[in-house]
Amino acid sequence: MSKKITSETVYPPSAPWSESRAKLHDDPEVRAAYDALEPEYTLIRELIDLRIKRGLSQRELAKRAGMQQPTLARVESGKTASLRTLRRVADALNADVRVSIVPRPTGTLRSHASRKGKGNHTRR
């Protein structure tokens, strides 16, 4: 018999991974990269948790949002999603998307163009 997975289901990390992760987090560059991605992961977790709380499968939510299931799967896996796509998913979940731009503390300036594989996407 299979156990029902809910948004409250917690899977403890395996011991080797926990130890490896702890060592990686000791590296300042790794820690900074991890911290920089945290807002994205938080958004993804919130989206998945709300979908599960609403009792919807990816296929059901995608249909409500007027998209195909693979598109929603890409959003939930952290692939780039436009604000418009996020709004469609949020509307289908009877939720809102809130985005804000908040200044970083002094000394934490990062250049978008300097991120590996990313160019400057400024429109002219």
Rosetta blueprint (number, residue, H / E / L):
1 M L
2 S L
3 K L
4 K L
5 I L
6 T L
7 S L
8 E L
9 T L
10 V L
11 Y L
12 P L
13 P L
14 S L
15 A H
16 P H
17 W H
18 S H
19 E H
20 S H
21 R H
22 A H
23 K H
24 L H
25 H H
26 D L
27 D L
28 P H
29 E H
30 V H
31 R H
32 A H
33 A H
34 Y H
35 D H
36 A H
37 L H
38 E H
39 P H
40 E H
41 Y H
42 T H
43 L H
44 I H
45 R H
46 E H
47 L H
48 I H
49 D H
50 L H
51 R H
52 I H
53 K H
54 R L
55 G L
56 L L
57 S L
58 Q H
59 R H
60 E H
61 L H
62 A H
63 K H
64 R H
65 A H
66 G L
67 M L
68 Q L
69 Q H
70 P H
71 T H
72 L H
73 A H
74 R H
75 V H
76 E H
77 S L
78 G L
79 K L
80 T L
81 A L
82 S L
83 L H
84 R H
85 T H
86 L H
87 R H
88 R H
89 V H
90 A H
91 D H
92 A H
93 L L
94 N L
95 A L
96 D L
97 V L
98 R L
99 V L
100 S L
101 I L
102 V L
103 P L
104 R L
105 P L
106 T L
107 G L
108 T L
109 L L
110 R L
111 S L
112 H H
113 A H
114 S H
115 R L
116 K L
117 G L
118 K L
119 G L
120 N L
121 H L
122 T L
123 R L
124 R L
